[in-house]
């Protein structure tokens, strides 16, 4: 509930005093009345600020945007794979809001540069968190993301939540060749599986262990920052997933 308070300026009393026909007594009464109105206004504004401090800020949640994210949510286990790339640094943990779990995801992918440009392949992973499978209201969360490519359409489990994953990763190439590191990701669901729409360099590694708990509820990505105009960029290299009860 949002309480809106409006103070109409027209409710103030203005006093016009004729320079030719007033007494000292009437002027004093007028000044006292104006002073009383100012004191009342001061008390009114003080009460409003106190009320707002108690209520706190009001947030509006979109059905398709990131709105609420917690880095402190308790998680039961973390999932990792052995074939992740080693360039870059780990970003911060990003967790689904309490009571929600990842049912779907989208990827940020740079399409292959067929004319000799530097390829980065997979740049980001975004999880879509819902309180129950099939819900149209979700919170999208992401950890660090590379600066190339576009987001794919969302892919979701037909039933249940995401419970395990595997990465497609290109191993380190010879000096002078174009490294891309992580290229794609697949997920296992509570029932069935769902694949990503990444690129095709490299090889699929083993599937991670399966969640102990209800499903995946957060992630943390390893991303290499831009290496400059003459460097070889790889963007996303590895990811860890978190599981919650």
C-alpha positions as CSV (number, residue, x, y, z in Angstrom):
1,X,0.0,0.0,0.0
2,X,1.3,3.5,-0.9
3,X,0.1,6.4,1.0
4,X,0.1,9.7,-0.9
5,X,-0.2,13.0,1.0
6,X,-0.9,16.2,-0.9
7,X,-0.8,19.7,0.7
8,X,-2.8,22.3,-1.3
9,X,-1.3,25.7,-1.4
10,X,-4.8,27.2,-1.7
11,X,-5.5,26.1,1.9
12,X,-3.1,28.7,3.2
13,X,-4.6,32.0,4.4
14,X,-3.1,35.1,2.9
15,X,-3.6,38.4,4.6
16,X,-3.7,41.7,2.8
17,X,-3.2,44.6,5.0
18,X,-4.2,48.1,3.7
19,X,-1.6,50.7,4.3
20,X,-4.4,53.2,5.0
21,X,-6.7,51.4,7.3
22,X,-5.3,49.0,9.8
23,X,-4.6,49.2,13.5
24,X,-1.6,47.9,15.4
25,X,-3.9,45.4,17.1
26,X,-5.2,43.9,13.8
27,X,-1.7,43.7,12.3
28,X,-0.4,41.8,15.4
29,X,-3.3,39.3,15.2
30,X,-2.6,38.8,11.5
31,X,1.1,38.2,12.1
32,X,0.3,35.7,14.9
33,X,-2.1,33.9,12.6
34,X,0.6,33.6,9.8
35,X,3.1,32.4,12.4
36,X,0.7,29.7,13.7
37,X,0.1,28.5,10.1
38,X,3.9,28.2,9.6
39,X,4.3,26.2,12.8
40,X,1.4,23.9,11.7
41,X,3.1,23.4,8.4
42,X,6.4,22.5,10.1
43,X,4.7,19.9,12.3
44,X,2.9,18.5,9.2
45,X,6.1,18.1,7.2
46,X,7.9,16.6,10.2
47,X,5.1,14.0,10.5
48,X,5.3,13.1,6.8
49,X,9.1,12.6,6.9
50,X,8.7,10.4,9.9
51,X,6.0,8.3,8.2
52,X,8.2,7.8,5.1
53,X,11.1,6.7,7.2
54,X,8.9,4.1,8.8
55,X,7.4,2.8,5.6
56,X,10.7,2.8,3.7
57,X,11.1,2.8,-0.1
58,X,8.6,1.1,-2.4
59,X,9.9,-1.1,-5.2
60,X,8.1,-2.2,-8.4
61,X,8.9,-5.6,-9.9
62,X,9.0,-6.1,-13.6
63,X,7.9,-9.4,-15.1
64,X,11.0,-9.6,-17.3
65,X,13.8,-7.5,-15.6
66,X,16.2,-7.9,-12.8
67,X,14.6,-6.4,-9.7
68,X,15.7,-8.2,-6.6
69,X,19.1,-9.9,-6.0
70,X,20.7,-11.2,-2.9
71,X,24.4,-12.2,-2.5
72,X,23.8,-13.4,1.0
73,X,21.3,-16.1,0.4
74,X,22.2,-19.4,2.1
75,X,23.0,-22.2,-0.4
76,X,23.5,-25.9,0.2
77,X,26.0,-26.9,-2.4
78,X,28.0,-25.4,-5.3
79,X,28.5,-27.1,-8.7
80,X,31.6,-26.8,-10.8
81,X,33.1,-28.5,-13.8
82,X,36.7,-29.5,-14.6
83,X,37.1,-28.1,-18.1
84,X,36.6,-24.4,-17.5
85,X,39.0,-21.8,-18.9
86,X,41.6,-20.2,-16.7
87,X,41.8,-16.6,-18.0
88,X,40.2,-13.7,-16.2
89,X,39.0,-13.3,-12.7
90,X,36.0,-14.4,-10.7
91,X,33.1,-12.0,-10.4
92,X,30.7,-11.7,-7.4
93,X,28.1,-14.3,-6.5
94,X,24.6,-13.5,-7.8
95,X,21.7,-15.3,-6.1
96,X,18.0,-15.7,-6.9
97,X,15.6,-13.9,-4.5
98,X,14.7,-16.0,-1.5
99,X,12.1,-18.7,-2.3
100,X,12.9,-18.8,-6.1
101,X,15.0,-21.1,-8.2
102,X,16.4,-21.0,-11.8
103,X,13.9,-22.6,-14.3
104,X,15.5,-21.0,-17.4
105,X,18.4,-19.1,-18.8
106,X,19.7,-17.0,-21.6
107,X,23.2,-16.5,-23.0
108,X,25.2,-13.5,-24.3
109,X,27.0,-14.8,-27.4
110,X,29.2,-13.2,-30.0
111,X,28.6,-14.7,-33.4
112,X,31.6,-16.0,-35.2
113,X,33.7,-13.4,-37.1
114,X,34.3,-15.0,-40.4
115,X,36.5,-12.3,-41.8
116,X,39.5,-12.7,-39.4
117,X,38.2,-10.7,-36.4
118,X,38.8,-11.7,-32.8
119,X,36.2,-14.2,-31.5
120,X,35.0,-14.3,-27.9
121,X,32.1,-16.8,-28.2
122,X,30.2,-17.0,-24.9
123,X,30.2,-13.7,-22.9
124,X,27.5,-14.1,-20.3
125,X,25.0,-16.4,-18.6
126,X,21.7,-15.0,-17.2
127,X,19.5,-17.2,-14.9
128,X,15.7,-16.7,-14.8
129,X,14.5,-17.3,-11.2
130,X,10.8,-18.3,-10.5
131,X,8.9,-19.5,-7.4
132,X,7.3,-22.3,-9.4
133,X,7.9,-23.8,-12.9
134,X,5.8,-22.2,-15.6
135,X,5.5,-18.8,-13.9
136,X,5.7,-15.8,-16.2
137,X,7.0,-13.6,-13.4
138,X,10.8,-14.0,-13.0
139,X,13.9,-12.3,-11.7
140,X,16.9,-12.4,-14.1
141,X,20.3,-12.5,-12.4
142,X,23.9,-12.5,-13.7
143,X,27.4,-12.3,-12.4
144,X,30.2,-10.7,-14.5
145,X,29.5,-10.5,-18.2
146,X,31.8,-9.8,-21.2
147,X,31.3,-6.8,-23.5
148,X,30.7,-8.5,-26.8
149,X,27.7,-10.2,-28.4
150,X,23.9,-10.3,-27.9
151,X,21.5,-12.0,-25.5
152,X,19.7,-15.1,-26.9
153,X,16.1,-15.9,-26.2
154,X,15.3,-17.6,-23.0
155,X,15.4,-21.4,-22.8
156,X,13.5,-23.1,-19.9
157,X,13.0,-26.5,-18.4
158,X,9.7,-28.2,-19.4
159,X,9.4,-29.4,-15.8
160,X,11.1,-28.4,-12.6
161,X,14.3,-26.4,-12.1
162,X,17.9,-26.4,-13.4
163,X,19.8,-29.0,-11.4
164,X,23.2,-29.5,-13.1
165,X,25.3,-28.2,-16.1
166,X,28.1,-28.8,-18.5
167,X,30.3,-26.4,-20.5
168,X,31.6,-26.5,-24.0
169,X,35.1,-25.0,-23.8
170,X,37.9,-24.5,-26.4
171,X,41.2,-25.5,-24.9
172,X,44.2,-23.1,-25.0
173,X,45.5,-22.9,-28.6
174,X,49.0,-22.3,-29.9
175,X,50.4,-18.8,-29.6
176,X,49.0,-16.5,-32.2
177,X,45.8,-18.5,-32.6
178,X,42.4,-17.0,-31.6
179,X,41.3,-18.4,-28.2
180,X,37.6,-18.3,-27.2
181,X,37.5,-20.4,-23.9
182,X,33.8,-21.1,-23.0
183,X,31.4,-21.5,-26.0
184,X,28.1,-22.9,-24.8
185,X,26.3,-24.5,-21.8
186,X,23.7,-27.2,-21.3
187,X,21.6,-27.8,-18.2
188,X,20.0,-30.8,-16.7
189,X,16.5,-30.2,-15.2
190,X,14.5,-31.9,-12.5
191,X,13.1,-33.8,-15.4
192,X,14.7,-33.7,-18.8
193,X,17.4,-31.2,-20.1
194,X,17.7,-28.0,-21.9
195,X,20.6,-26.7,-24.2
196,X,22.1,-23.3,-24.9
197,X,22.4,-21.5,-28.2
198,X,26.1,-20.8,-28.0
199,X,29.0,-21.3,-30.5
200,X,30.6,-24.6,-31.5
201,X,34.4,-24.4,-30.9
202,X,35.9,-26.7,-28.3
203,X,34.5,-29.8,-26.7
204,X,31.8,-30.7,-24.1
205,X,33.1,-31.6,-20.7
206,X,31.4,-33.8,-18.2
207,X,28.2,-32.9,-16.5
208,X,28.6,-31.4,-13.1
209,X,27.2,-33.2,-10.0
210,X,23.4,-32.8,-9.5
211,X,22.1,-30.3,-7.0
212,X,21.6,-31.4,-3.4
213,X,18.4,-29.4,-2.7
214,X,15.6,-28.0,-4.8
215,X,17.5,-26.5,-7.7
216,X,20.1,-24.0,-8.9
217,X,19.6,-20.7,-7.2
218,X,22.7,-18.6,-8.1
219,X,25.9,-18.3,-10.2
220,X,29.4,-16.8,-10.3
221,X,31.3,-16.4,-13.5
222,X,35.0,-16.1,-14.5
223,X,35.4,-13.4,-17.2
224,X,38.6,-12.1,-18.8
225,X,38.5,-8.3,-19.3
226,X,39.2,-6.7,-22.6
227,X,42.8,-7.2,-23.7
228,X,42.8,-4.1,-25.9
229,X,42.8,-3.6,-29.7
230,X,45.9,-5.9,-30.2
231,X,45.0,-8.6,-27.6
232,X,43.2,-11.9,-27.8
233,X,39.9,-11.7,-25.9
234,X,38.1,-14.7,-24.5
235,X,35.4,-13.1,-22.3
236,X,33.6,-15.8,-20.2
237,X,35.9,-18.7,-19.2
238,X,34.1,-20.6,-16.4
239,X,31.1,-20.7,-14.1
240,X,30.1,-22.0,-10.7
241,X,26.4,-22.7,-9.9
242,X,24.9,-22.7,-6.4
243,X,22.0,-24.9,-5.2
244,X,19.4,-24.1,-2.5
245,X,16.9,-26.1,-0.5
